[in-house]
C-alpha cells in the first residue's frame, strides 16, 4: 500500500514505511493535525507530487526518527487516532 509496508490495527491503516526508505506515513487525528505538522520532520502527506492527502495524513522524514523515542511518539499518535475511531463505532 502506498508503495511501502503498511501496518494495520483493527483493519485500519495506521502507518506505512516508505518503499524507497527514509519516511514514515502516519494517520493521525484531524484535531491534532496542525500540532503534529509543527514538529521537526513532519509535513503534509502527498499522493504524488503536489497532491495533498488532507488533514490527518502526515509524512515524517527518516531524519526525524533517529531515536527510539521519536518512533514511539508517532506510534502513540497513530494508536490514539485508531482508538478514537474504534470508540466511534
PDB file as gemmi writes it, atoms N, CA and C in Angstrom:
CRYST1    1.000    1.000    1.000  90.00  90.00  90.00 P 1                      
ATOM      1  N   UNK A   1       0.846  -1.185   0.000  1.00  0.00           N  
ATOM      2  CA  UNK A   1       0.000   0.000   0.000  1.00  0.00           C  
ATOM      3  C   UNK A   1       0.884   1.238   0.000  1.00  0.00           C  
ATOM      4  N   UNK A   2       0.573   2.210  -0.818  1.00  0.00           N  
ATOM      5  CA  UNK A   2       1.319   3.454  -0.916  1.00  0.00           C  
ATOM      6  C   UNK A   2       2.789   3.209  -1.264  1.00  0.00           C  
ATOM      7  N   UNK A   3       3.101   2.086  -1.873  1.00  0.00           N  
ATOM      8  CA  UNK A   3       4.467   1.803  -2.280  1.00  0.00           C  
ATOM      9  C   UNK A   3       5.374   1.414  -1.138  1.00  0.00           C  
ATOM     10  N   UNK A   4       4.819   0.967  -0.033  1.00  0.00           N  
ATOM     11  CA  UNK A   4       5.632   0.591   1.121  1.00  0.00           C  
ATOM     12  C   UNK A   4       4.968  -0.508   1.914  1.00  0.00           C  
ATOM     13  N   UNK A   5       5.415  -0.672   3.122  1.00  0.00           N  
ATOM     14  CA  UNK A   5       4.887  -1.693   4.021  1.00  0.00           C  
ATOM     15  C   UNK A   5       3.910  -1.029   4.990  1.00  0.00           C  
ATOM     16  N   UNK A   6       2.638  -1.393   4.896  1.00  0.00           N  
ATOM     17  CA  UNK A   6       1.602  -0.790   5.735  1.00  0.00           C  
ATOM     18  C   UNK A   6       1.377  -1.610   6.994  1.00  0.00           C  
ATOM     19  N   UNK A   7       1.060  -0.907   8.068  1.00  0.00           N  
ATOM     20  CA  UNK A   7       0.748  -1.541   9.347  1.00  0.00           C  
ATOM     21  C   UNK A   7      -0.700  -1.228   9.685  1.00  0.00           C  
ATOM     22  N   UNK A   8      -1.435  -2.272  10.032  1.00  0.00           N  
ATOM     23  CA  UNK A   8      -2.868  -2.157  10.277  1.00  0.00           C  
ATOM     24  C   UNK A   8      -3.183  -2.474  11.742  1.00  0.00           C  
ATOM     25  N   UNK A   9      -4.186  -1.781  12.277  1.00  0.00           N  
ATOM     26  CA  UNK A   9      -4.737  -2.065  13.604  1.00  0.00           C  
ATOM     27  C   UNK A   9      -6.251  -2.001  13.450  1.00  0.00           C  
ATOM     28  N   UNK A  10      -6.947  -3.035  13.875  1.00  0.00           N  
ATOM     29  CA  UNK A  10      -8.404  -3.103  13.745  1.00  0.00           C  
ATOM     30  C   UNK A  10      -8.858  -2.839  12.310  1.00  0.00           C  
ATOM     31  N   UNK A  11      -8.156  -3.444  11.373  1.00  0.00           N  
ATOM     32  CA  UNK A  11      -8.473  -3.329   9.945  1.00  0.00           C  
ATOM     33  C   UNK A  11      -8.346  -1.920   9.383  1.00  0.00           C  
ATOM     34  N   UNK A  12      -7.602  -1.059  10.047  1.00  0.00           N  
ATOM     35  CA  UNK A  12      -7.359   0.304   9.586  1.00  0.00           C  
ATOM     36  C   UNK A  12      -5.856   0.533   9.497  1.00  0.00           C  
ATOM     37  N   UNK A  13      -5.424   1.195   8.390  1.00  0.00           N  
ATOM     38  CA  UNK A  13      -4.016   1.509   8.274  1.00  0.00           C  
ATOM     39  C   UNK A  13      -3.648   2.600   9.274  1.00  0.00           C  
ATOM     40  N   UNK A  14      -2.569   2.389  10.022  1.00  0.00           N  
ATOM     41  CA  UNK A  14      -2.112   3.394  10.977  1.00  0.00           C  
ATOM     42  C   UNK A  14      -0.782   4.004  10.564  1.00  0.00           C  
ATOM     43  N   UNK A  15       0.028   3.249   9.827  1.00  0.00           N  
ATOM     44  CA  UNK A  15       1.327   3.762   9.398  1.00  0.00           C  
ATOM     45  C   UNK A  15       1.806   2.961   8.208  1.00  0.00           C  
ATOM     46  N   UNK A  16       2.707   3.574   7.463  1.00  0.00           N  
ATOM     47  CA  UNK A  16       3.292   2.920   6.298  1.00  0.00           C  
ATOM     48  C   UNK A  16       4.748   3.350   6.190  1.00  0.00           C  
ATOM     49  N   UNK A  17       5.622   2.369   6.076  1.00  0.00           N  
ATOM     50  CA  UNK A  17       7.036   2.653   5.884  1.00  0.00           C  
ATOM     51  C   UNK A  17       7.263   2.795   4.388  1.00  0.00           C  
ATOM     52  N   UNK A  18       7.890   3.876   3.993  1.00  0.00           N  
ATOM     53  CA  UNK A  18       8.127   4.164   2.589  1.00  0.00           C  
ATOM     54  C   UNK A  18       8.913   3.054   1.907  1.00  0.00           C  
ATOM     55  N   UNK A  19       8.451   2.662   0.729  1.00  0.00           N  
ATOM     56  CA  UNK A  19       9.144   1.637  -0.040  1.00  0.00           C  
ATOM     57  C   UNK A  19      10.531   2.072  -0.459  1.00  0.00           C  
ATOM     58  N   UNK A  20      10.713   3.376  -0.658  1.00  0.00           N  
ATOM     59  CA  UNK A  20      12.013   3.919  -1.032  1.00  0.00           C  
ATOM     60  C   UNK A  20      12.891   4.225   0.167  1.00  0.00           C  
ATOM     61  N   UNK A  21      12.357   4.031   1.354  1.00  0.00           N  
ATOM     62  CA  UNK A  21      13.098   4.321   2.577  1.00  0.00           C  
ATOM     63  C   UNK A  21      13.067   5.798   2.920  1.00  0.00           C  
ATOM     64  N   UNK A  22      13.391   6.092   4.148  1.00  0.00           N  
ATOM     65  CA  UNK A  22      13.554   7.472   4.563  1.00  0.00           C  
ATOM     66  C   UNK A  22      12.327   8.218   5.032  1.00  0.00           C  
ATOM     67  N   UNK A  23      11.155   7.578   5.061  1.00  0.00           N  
ATOM     68  CA  UNK A  23       9.966   8.303   5.506  1.00  0.00           C  
ATOM     69  C   UNK A  23       8.937   7.341   6.098  1.00  0.00           C  
ATOM     70  N   UNK A  24       8.092   7.911   6.941  1.00  0.00           N  
ATOM     71  CA  UNK A  24       7.009   7.172   7.571  1.00  0.00           C  
ATOM     72  C   UNK A  24       5.720   7.943   7.317  1.00  0.00           C  
ATOM     73  N   UNK A  25       4.717   7.272   6.780  1.00  0.00           N  
ATOM     74  CA  UNK A  25       3.400   7.857   6.584  1.00  0.00           C  
ATOM     75  C   UNK A  25       2.550   7.464   7.773  1.00  0.00           C  
ATOM     76  N   UNK A  26       1.914   8.456   8.417  1.00  0.00           N  
ATOM     77  CA  UNK A  26       1.089   8.174   9.592  1.00  0.00           C  
ATOM     78  C   UNK A  26      -0.303   8.753   9.418  1.00  0.00           C  
ATOM     79  N   UNK A  27      -1.272   8.084  10.033  1.00  0.00           N  
ATOM     80  CA  UNK A  27      -2.676   8.533  10.051  1.00  0.00           C  
ATOM     81  C   UNK A  27      -2.961   8.984  11.464  1.00  0.00           C  
ATOM     82  N   UNK A  28      -3.215  10.286  11.638  1.00  0.00           N  
ATOM     83  CA  UNK A  28      -3.410  10.857  12.966  1.00  0.00           C  
ATOM     84  C   UNK A  28      -4.745  11.592  13.038  1.00  0.00           C  
ATOM     85  N   UNK A  29      -5.114  11.958  14.239  1.00  0.00           N  
ATOM     86  CA  UNK A  29      -6.362  12.680  14.465  1.00  0.00           C  
ATOM     87  C   UNK A  29      -6.334  14.039  13.769  1.00  0.00           C  
ATOM     88  N   UNK A  30      -7.408  14.363  13.069  1.00  0.00           N  
ATOM     89  CA  UNK A  30      -7.504  15.675  12.421  1.00  0.00           C  
ATOM     90  C   UNK A  30      -7.454  16.791  13.449  1.00  0.00           C  
ATOM     91  N   UNK A  31      -7.957  16.543  14.635  1.00  0.00           N  
ATOM     92  CA  UNK A  31      -7.974  17.580  15.668  1.00  0.00           C  
ATOM     93  C   UNK A  31      -6.567  17.923  16.154  1.00  0.00           C  
ATOM     94  N   UNK A  32      -5.605  17.041  15.924  1.00  0.00           N  
ATOM     95  CA  UNK A  32      -4.226  17.292  16.348  1.00  0.00           C  
ATOM     96  C   UNK A  32      -3.291  17.483  15.159  1.00  0.00           C  
ATOM     97  N   UNK A  33      -3.843  17.485  13.961  1.00  0.00           N  
ATOM     98  CA  UNK A  33      -3.069  17.570  12.733  1.00  0.00           C  
ATOM     99  C   UNK A  33      -2.120  18.777  12.723  1.00  0.00           C  
ATOM    100  N   UNK A  34      -2.635  19.962  12.981  1.00  0.00           N  
ATOM    101  CA  UNK A  34      -1.819  21.182  12.944  1.00  0.00           C  
ATOM    102  C   UNK A  34      -0.694  21.123  13.968  1.00  0.00           C  
ATOM    103  N   UNK A  35      -0.995  20.591  15.137  1.00  0.00           N  
ATOM    104  CA  UNK A  35       0.013  20.435  16.200  1.00  0.00           C  
ATOM    105  C   UNK A  35       1.149  19.527  15.720  1.00  0.00           C  
ATOM    106  N   UNK A  36       0.790  18.418  15.115  1.00  0.00           N  
ATOM    107  CA  UNK A  36       1.806  17.469  14.645  1.00  0.00           C  
ATOM    108  C   UNK A  36       2.628  18.048  13.496  1.00  0.00           C  
ATOM    109  N   UNK A  37       2.007  18.827  12.636  1.00  0.00           N  
ATOM    110  CA  UNK A  37       2.730  19.403  11.497  1.00  0.00           C  
ATOM    111  C   UNK A  37       3.795  20.409  11.920  1.00  0.00           C  
ATOM    112  N   UNK A  38       3.716  20.914  13.133  1.00  0.00           N  
ATOM    113  CA  UNK A  38       4.724  21.844  13.641  1.00  0.00           C  
ATOM    114  C   UNK A  38       5.990  21.136  14.105  1.00  0.00           C  
ATOM    115  N   UNK A  39       5.943  19.810  14.221  1.00  0.00           N  
ATOM    116  CA  UNK A  39       7.097  19.065  14.720  1.00  0.00           C  
ATOM    117  C   UNK A  39       8.148  18.894  13.627  1.00  0.00           C  
ATOM    118  N   UNK A  40       9.399  18.824  14.051  1.00  0.00           N  
ATOM    119  CA  UNK A  40      10.503  18.636  13.113  1.00  0.00           C  
ATOM    120  C   UNK A  40      10.298  17.393  12.265  1.00  0.00           C  
ATOM    121  N   UNK A  41      10.482  17.551  10.973  1.00  0.00           N  
ATOM    122  CA  UNK A  41      10.410  16.419  10.056  1.00  0.00           C  
ATOM    123  C   UNK A  41       9.027  16.041   9.593  1.00  0.00           C  
ATOM    124  N   UNK A  42       7.998  16.701  10.125  1.00  0.00           N  
ATOM    125  CA  UNK A  42       6.616  16.373   9.756  1.00  0.00           C  
ATOM    126  C   UNK A  42       6.132  17.309   8.649  1.00  0.00           C  
ATOM    127  N   UNK A  43       5.425  16.741   7.689  1.00  0.00           N  
ATOM    128  CA  UNK A  43       4.842  17.546   6.611  1.00  0.00           C  
ATOM    129  C   UNK A  43       3.575  16.853   6.121  1.00  0.00           C  
ATOM    130  N   UNK A  44       2.732  17.626   5.424  1.00  0.00           N  
ATOM    131  CA  UNK A  44       1.503  17.064   4.872  1.00  0.00           C  
ATOM    132  C   UNK A  44       1.865  15.956   3.895  1.00  0.00           C  
ATOM    133  N   UNK A  45       1.231  14.833   4.031  1.00  0.00           N  
ATOM    134  CA  UNK A  45       1.474  13.714   3.124  1.00  0.00           C  
ATOM    135  C   UNK A  45       0.888  14.019   1.752  1.00  0.00           C  
ATOM    136  N   UNK A  46       1.569  13.549   0.739  1.00  0.00           N  
ATOM    137  CA  UNK A  46       1.111  13.727  -0.630  1.00  0.00           C  
ATOM    138  C   UNK A  46       1.029  12.381  -1.333  1.00  0.00           C  
ATOM    139  N   UNK A  47       0.022  12.245  -2.165  1.00  0.00           N  
ATOM    140  CA  UNK A  47      -0.122  11.061  -3.011  1.00  0.00           C  
ATOM    141  C   UNK A  47       0.238  11.512  -4.418  1.00  0.00           C  
ATOM    142  N   UNK A  48       1.524  11.564  -4.675  1.00  0.00           N  
ATOM    143  CA  UNK A  48       2.004  12.140  -5.914  1.00  0.00           C  
ATOM    144  C   UNK A  48       2.370  13.590  -5.688  1.00  0.00           C  
ATOM    145  N   UNK A  49       3.245  14.104  -6.474  1.00  0.00           N  
ATOM    146  CA  UNK A  49       3.756  15.467  -6.290  1.00  0.00           C  
ATOM    147  C   UNK A  49       2.629  16.497  -6.351  1.00  0.00           C  
ATOM    148  N   UNK A  50       2.512  17.255  -5.259  1.00  0.00           N  
ATOM    149  CA  UNK A  50       1.529  18.330  -5.202  1.00  0.00           C  
ATOM    150  C   UNK A  50       0.098  17.903  -4.938  1.00  0.00           C  
ATOM    151  N   UNK A  51      -0.125  16.633  -4.624  1.00  0.00           N  
ATOM    152  CA  UNK A  51      -1.486  16.135  -4.375  1.00  0.00           C  
ATOM    153  C   UNK A  51      -1.638  15.765  -2.898  1.00  0.00           C  
ATOM    154  N   UNK A  52      -2.054  16.734  -2.098  1.00  0.00           N  
ATOM    155  CA  UNK A  52      -2.201  16.556  -0.653  1.00  0.00           C  
ATOM    156  C   UNK A  52      -3.183  15.441  -0.329  1.00  0.00           C  
ATOM    157  N   UNK A  53      -2.842  14.668   0.686  1.00  0.00           N  
ATOM    158  CA  UNK A  53      -3.749  13.624   1.167  1.00  0.00           C  
ATOM    159  C   UNK A  53      -4.750  14.189   2.169  1.00  0.00           C  
ATOM    160  N   UNK A  54      -4.566  15.432   2.598  1.00  0.00           N  
ATOM    161  CA  UNK A  54      -5.514  16.074   3.504  1.00  0.00           C  
ATOM    162  C   UNK A  54      -5.154  15.926   4.968  1.00  0.00           C  
ATOM    163  N   UNK A  55      -5.979  16.549   5.788  1.00  0.00           N  
ATOM    164  CA  UNK A  55      -5.752  16.529   7.234  1.00  0.00           C  
ATOM    165  C   UNK A  55      -5.733  15.104   7.762  1.00  0.00           C  
ATOM    166  N   UNK A  56      -4.844  14.886   8.709  1.00  0.00           N  
ATOM    167  CA  UNK A  56      -4.740  13.580   9.347  1.00  0.00           C  
ATOM    168  C   UNK A  56      -3.722  12.651   8.694  1.00  0.00           C  
ATOM    169  N   UNK A  57      -3.192  13.051   7.544  1.00  0.00           N  
ATOM    170  CA  UNK A  57      -2.168  12.260   6.860  1.00  0.00           C  
ATOM    171  C   UNK A  57      -0.865  13.049   6.880  1.00  0.00           C  
ATOM    172  N   UNK A  58       0.141  12.490   7.539  1.00  0.00           N  
ATOM    173  CA  UNK A  58       1.415  13.177   7.720  1.00  0.00           C  
ATOM    174  C   UNK A  58       2.553  12.252   7.317  1.00  0.00           C  
ATOM    175  N   UNK A  59       3.532  12.827   6.639  1.00  0.00           N  
ATOM    176  CA  UNK A  59       4.773  12.118   6.343  1.00  0.00           C  
ATOM    177  C   UNK A  59       5.831  12.631   7.308  1.00  0.00           C  
ATOM    178  N   UNK A  60       6.538  11.694   7.921  1.00  0.00           N  
ATOM    179  CA  UNK A  60       7.616  12.034   8.857  1.00  0.00           C  
ATOM    180  C   UNK A  60       8.929  11.597   8.212  1.00  0.00           C  
ATOM    181  N   UNK A  61       9.838  12.552   8.035  1.00  0.00           N  
ATOM    182  CA  UNK A  61      11.135  12.249   7.440  1.00  0.00           C  
ATOM    183  C   UNK A  61      11.933  11.306   8.331  1.00  0.00           C  
ATOM    184  N   UNK A  62      12.682  10.435   7.703  1.00  0.00           N  
ATOM    185  CA  UNK A  62      13.519   9.482   8.433  1.00  0.00           C  
ATOM    186  C   UNK A  62      14.510  10.148   9.362  1.00  0.00           C  
ATOM    187  N   UNK A  63      14.994  11.339   8.989  1.00  0.00           N  
ATOM    188  CA  UNK A  63      15.942  12.069   9.839  1.00  0.00           C  
ATOM    189  C   UNK A  63      15.322  12.465  11.174  1.00  0.00           C  
ATOM    190  N   UNK A  64      14.000  12.518  11.236  1.00  0.00           N  
ATOM    191  CA  UNK A  64      13.303  12.875  12.476  1.00  0.00           C  
ATOM    192  C   UNK A  64      12.964  11.635  13.305  1.00  0.00           C  
ATOM    193  N   UNK A  65      13.447  10.479  12.872  1.00  0.00           N  
ATOM    194  CA  UNK A  65      13.140   9.208  13.547  1.00  0.00           C  
ATOM    195  C   UNK A  65      14.411   8.473  13.964  1.00  0.00           C  
ATOM    196  N   UNK A  66      15.433   9.212  14.329  1.00  0.00           N  
ATOM    197  CA  UNK A  66      16.721   8.582  14.633  1.00  0.00           C  
ATOM    198  C   UNK A  66      16.785   7.932  16.011  1.00  0.00           C  
ATOM    199  N   UNK A  67      15.928   8.350  16.905  1.00  0.00           N  
ATOM    200  CA  UNK A  67      15.890   7.788  18.260  1.00  0.00           C  
ATOM    201  C   UNK A  67      14.626   6.959  18.443  1.00  0.00           C  
ATOM    202  N   UNK A  68      14.701   5.926  19.253  1.00  0.00           N  
ATOM    203  CA  UNK A  68      13.531   5.092  19.531  1.00  0.00           C  
ATOM    204  C   UNK A  68      12.358   5.933  20.023  1.00  0.00           C  
ATOM    205  N   UNK A  69      12.635   6.929  20.857  1.00  0.00           N  
ATOM    206  CA  UNK A  69      11.554   7.757  21.419  1.00  0.00           C  
ATOM    207  C   UNK A  69      10.810   8.510  20.322  1.00  0.00           C  
ATOM    208  N   UNK A  70      11.527   8.876  19.252  1.00  0.00           N  
ATOM    209  CA  UNK A  70      10.883   9.576  18.136  1.00  0.00           C  
ATOM    210  C   UNK A  70       9.858   8.671  17.461  1.00  0.00           C  
ATOM    211  N   UNK A  71      10.242   7.444  17.188  1.00  0.00           N  
ATOM    212  CA  UNK A  71       9.321   6.483  16.577  1.00  0.00           C  
ATOM    213  C   UNK A  71       8.168   6.174  17.522  1.00  0.00           C  
ATOM    214  N   UNK A  72       8.463   6.005  18.802  1.00  0.00           N  
ATOM    215  CA  UNK A  72       7.408   5.723  19.780  1.00  0.00           C  
ATOM    216  C   UNK A  72       6.392   6.862  19.850  1.00  0.00           C  
ATOM    217  N   UNK A  73       6.852   8.102  19.703  1.00  0.00           N  
ATOM    218  CA  UNK A  73       5.939   9.247  19.707  1.00  0.00           C  
ATOM    219  C   UNK A  73       4.898   9.083  18.608  1.00  0.00           C  
ATOM    220  N   UNK A  74       5.368   8.785  17.396  1.00  0.00           N  
ATOM    221  CA  UNK A  74       4.448   8.666  16.268  1.00  0.00           C  
ATOM    222  C   UNK A  74       3.585   7.416  16.377  1.00  0.00           C  
ATOM    223  N   UNK A  75       4.112   6.348  16.929  1.00  0.00           N  
ATOM    224  CA  UNK A  75       3.292   5.152  17.153  1.00  0.00           C  
ATOM    225  C   UNK A  75       2.163   5.483  18.121  1.00  0.00           C  
ATOM    226  N   UNK A  76       2.482   6.197  19.184  1.00  0.00           N  
ATOM    227  CA  UNK A  76       1.439   6.615  20.131  1.00  0.00           C  
ATOM    228  C   UNK A  76       0.388   7.481  19.447  1.00  0.00           C  
ATOM    229  N   UNK A  77       0.821   8.376  18.564  1.00  0.00           N  
ATOM    230  CA  UNK A  77      -0.116   9.260  17.859  1.00  0.00           C  
ATOM    231  C   UNK A  77      -1.071   8.464  16.979  1.00  0.00           C  
ATOM    232  N   UNK A  78      -0.555   7.481  16.239  1.00  0.00           N  
ATOM    233  CA  UNK A  78      -1.437   6.714  15.351  1.00  0.00           C  
ATOM    234  C   UNK A  78      -2.362   5.802  16.144  1.00  0.00           C  
ATOM    235  N   UNK A  79      -1.876   5.266  17.248  1.00  0.00           N  
ATOM    236  CA  UNK A  79      -2.733   4.401  18.062  1.00  0.00           C  
ATOM    237  C   UNK A  79      -3.814   5.210  18.782  1.00  0.00           C  
ATOM    238  N   UNK A  80      -3.500   6.450  19.134  1.00  0.00           N  
ATOM    239  CA  UNK A  80      -4.506   7.335  19.732  1.00  0.00           C  
ATOM    240  C   UNK A  80      -5.646   7.569  18.742  1.00  0.00           C  
ATOM    241  N   UNK A  81      -5.287   7.881  17.514  1.00  0.00           N  
ATOM    242  CA  UNK A  81      -6.299   8.095  16.479  1.00  0.00           C  
ATOM    243  C   UNK A  81      -7.109   6.823  16.246  1.00  0.00           C  
ATOM    244  N   UNK A  82      -6.432   5.706  16.179  1.00  0.00           N  
ATOM    245  CA  UNK A  82      -7.103   4.433  15.940  1.00  0.00           C  
ATOM    246  C   UNK A  82      -8.102   4.131  17.057  1.00  0.00           C  
ATOM    247  N   UNK A  83      -7.730   4.411  18.290  1.00  0.00           N  
ATOM    248  CA  UNK A  83      -8.632   4.177  19.431  1.00  0.00           C  
ATOM    249  C   UNK A  83      -9.849   5.106  19.361  1.00  0.00           C  
ATOM    250  N   UNK A  84      -9.631   6.349  18.919  1.00  0.00           N  
ATOM    251  CA  UNK A  84     -10.745   7.289  18.764  1.00  0.00           C  
ATOM    252  C   UNK A  84     -11.749   6.753  17.751  1.00  0.00           C  
ATOM    253  N   UNK A  85     -11.245   6.264  16.625  1.00  0.00           N  
ATOM    254  CA  UNK A  85     -12.123   5.740  15.582  1.00  0.00           C  
ATOM    255  C   UNK A  85     -12.865   4.487  16.061  1.00  0.00           C  
ATOM    256  N   UNK A  86     -12.199   3.649  16.823  1.00  0.00           N  
ATOM    257  CA  UNK A  86     -12.830   2.431  17.339  1.00  0.00           C  
ATOM    258  C   UNK A  86     -13.953   2.784  18.314  1.00  0.00           C  
ATOM    259  N   UNK A  87     -13.761   3.840  19.104  1.00  0.00           N  
ATOM    260  CA  UNK A  87     -14.766   4.253  20.072  1.00  0.00           C  
ATOM    261  C   UNK A  87     -16.015   4.820  19.386  1.00  0.00           C  
ATOM    262  N   UNK A  88     -15.848   5.323  18.151  1.00  0.00           N  
ATOM    263  CA  UNK A  88     -16.983   5.880  17.411  1.00  0.00           C  
ATOM    264  C   UNK A  88     -17.916   4.800  16.868  1.00  0.00           C  
ATOM    265  N   UNK A  89     -17.425   3.587  16.781  1.00  0.00           N  
ATOM    266  CA  UNK A  89     -18.251   2.503  16.207  1.00  0.00           C  
ATOM    267  C   UNK A  89     -19.271   2.004  17.165  1.00  0.00           C  
TER     268      UNK A  89                                                      
END                                                                             
